[in-house]
Amino acid sequence: MTTSVPPVNGQVIGLAHYAGRAALERVLARSGTTFEQSVALRAASDNGGTVERARVVGRLTGGLKIEESAARRAVEELTARGLLEERAPGQVSLTDGGRELFASIRSAGDAIAARVYADIPAEDLAVAGRVLALVTERANAELADA
């Protein structure tokens, strides 16, 4: 099925984001994990499994544009579920259960991405990546000016 190519704007970018996120949310729902919690798990994983709580909160507030209280709540919920634990004051670490859950989320997300991006030329993906990075940078600048 071929569709006409709409001009790139915030709506088109948003629709692509929400479609991809909805596909991931179905995976997350099976484990009772929210999108915010999955991003917090990724933040810990990306830092070797142990990270400063403030860094996780910053990644959630900065990346997802959510309130600090919501970001802190996501970390607290993961701790209550035994997926993160406080190892040292101000630091959280993935537990074995947290590592396993994040590995399954990552694997499912990678499979979704493989299907979604299949057959799109690498050059097109590179251009899209550069454009979206620039749009993100400019939108963040707008937020900083507000």
C-alpha positions as CSV (number, residue, x, y, z in Angstrom):
1,M,0.0,0.0,0.0
2,T,1.5,3.3,-1.0
3,T,0.4,6.5,0.7
4,S,1.0,10.1,-0.4
5,V,3.9,11.7,1.5
6,P,2.8,14.5,3.7
7,P,5.0,17.5,4.4
8,V,7.1,17.0,7.6
9,N,5.7,18.9,10.5
10,G,5.0,18.4,14.2
11,Q,1.8,16.4,13.6
12,V,3.5,13.9,11.2
13,I,6.5,13.5,13.6
14,G,4.1,13.1,16.6
15,L,1.9,10.5,14.8
16,A,5.0,8.4,14.1
17,H,6.2,8.7,17.7
18,Y,2.8,7.8,19.1
19,A,2.3,4.8,16.8
20,G,5.7,3.4,17.8
21,R,5.1,4.1,21.4
22,A,1.7,2.4,21.3
23,A,3.3,-0.7,19.9
24,L,5.9,-0.7,22.8
25,E,3.2,0.1,25.4
26,R,1.5,-3.2,24.5
27,V,4.7,-5.0,25.4
28,L,5.1,-3.0,28.6
29,A,1.5,-3.7,29.7
30,R,2.3,-7.4,29.8
31,S,4.8,-6.8,32.6
32,G,2.9,-4.0,34.3
33,T,5.6,-1.5,33.4
34,T,4.9,2.1,32.4
35,F,6.8,3.8,29.6
36,E,8.4,6.1,32.2
37,Q,9.6,3.1,34.1
38,S,11.0,1.5,31.0
39,V,13.0,4.7,30.3
40,A,14.3,4.7,33.9
41,L,15.4,1.1,33.5
42,R,17.2,2.0,30.3
43,A,18.9,4.9,32.1
44,A,20.2,2.5,34.8
45,S,21.2,-0.1,32.1
46,D,23.0,2.5,30.0
47,N,25.1,3.4,33.0
48,G,26.3,-0.1,33.7
49,G,23.4,-1.0,36.0
50,T,24.1,1.6,38.8
51,V,23.4,5.2,38.4
52,E,22.7,8.3,40.5
53,R,19.0,8.6,41.2
54,A,19.2,12.3,40.2
55,R,20.6,11.3,36.8
56,V,17.6,9.0,36.2
57,V,15.2,11.7,37.3
58,G,17.0,14.1,35.0
59,R,16.8,11.8,32.1
60,L,13.0,11.4,32.6
61,T,12.3,15.1,33.0
62,G,14.6,16.2,30.2
63,G,13.8,13.4,27.7
64,L,10.1,12.9,28.4
65,K,9.3,16.4,29.5
66,I,7.5,15.2,32.6
67,E,7.4,16.8,36.0
68,E,10.1,15.9,38.5
69,S,7.5,14.4,40.9
70,A,6.4,12.0,38.1
71,A,10.0,11.0,37.4
72,R,10.7,10.4,41.1
73,R,7.5,8.3,41.4
74,A,8.6,6.1,38.4
75,V,11.9,5.4,40.2
76,E,10.1,4.8,43.5
77,E,7.7,2.4,41.8
78,L,10.6,0.4,40.3
79,T,12.2,0.2,43.7
80,A,9.0,-0.9,45.3
81,R,8.7,-3.7,42.7
82,G,12.2,-4.8,43.4
83,L,13.5,-3.9,40.0
84,L,15.8,-1.2,41.3
85,E,17.5,-1.0,44.7
86,E,19.4,1.6,46.6
87,R,22.9,0.5,46.9
88,A,24.5,3.7,48.2
89,P,22.9,7.0,49.2
90,G,21.6,8.7,46.1
91,Q,22.3,5.7,43.8
92,V,20.1,3.0,42.4
93,S,21.1,-0.3,40.8
94,L,19.2,-2.7,38.6
95,T,18.4,-5.9,40.5
96,D,18.6,-9.3,38.7
97,G,14.8,-9.0,38.1
98,G,15.3,-5.4,36.7
99,R,18.0,-6.6,34.4
100,E,15.8,-9.5,33.2
101,L,12.8,-7.3,32.7
102,F,14.8,-4.6,30.8
103,A,16.4,-7.3,28.6
104,S,13.0,-8.6,27.6
105,I,11.7,-5.0,27.0
106,R,14.8,-4.2,24.9
107,S,14.5,-7.4,22.9
108,A,10.8,-6.8,22.2
109,G,11.5,-3.2,21.3
110,D,14.3,-4.2,18.9
111,A,11.9,-6.7,17.2
112,I,9.3,-4.0,16.8
113,A,11.9,-1.6,15.4
114,A,13.2,-4.2,13.0
115,R,9.7,-4.7,11.6
116,V,8.9,-0.9,11.5
117,Y,12.1,0.1,9.8
118,A,12.5,-2.9,7.5
119,D,13.3,-2.0,4.0
120,I,13.8,1.7,4.6
121,P,17.2,2.6,3.0
122,A,20.0,3.4,5.5
123,E,20.5,6.8,3.8
124,D,16.9,7.8,4.4
125,L,17.1,6.7,8.0
126,A,20.3,8.8,8.4
127,V,18.7,11.9,7.0
128,A,15.6,11.4,9.2
129,G,17.9,11.0,12.2
130,R,19.7,14.2,11.5
131,V,16.5,16.2,10.8
132,L,14.8,14.8,14.0
133,A,17.9,15.6,16.1
134,L,17.8,19.2,14.8
135,V,14.1,19.5,15.4
136,T,14.6,18.2,19.0
137,E,17.4,20.7,19.6
138,R,15.3,23.6,18.4
139,A,12.3,22.6,20.3
140,N,14.4,22.2,23.5
141,A,15.8,25.7,22.8
142,E,12.2,27.0,22.6
143,L,11.4,25.4,25.9
144,A,14.5,26.9,27.5
145,D,13.5,30.4,26.3
146,A,10.0,30.1,27.7
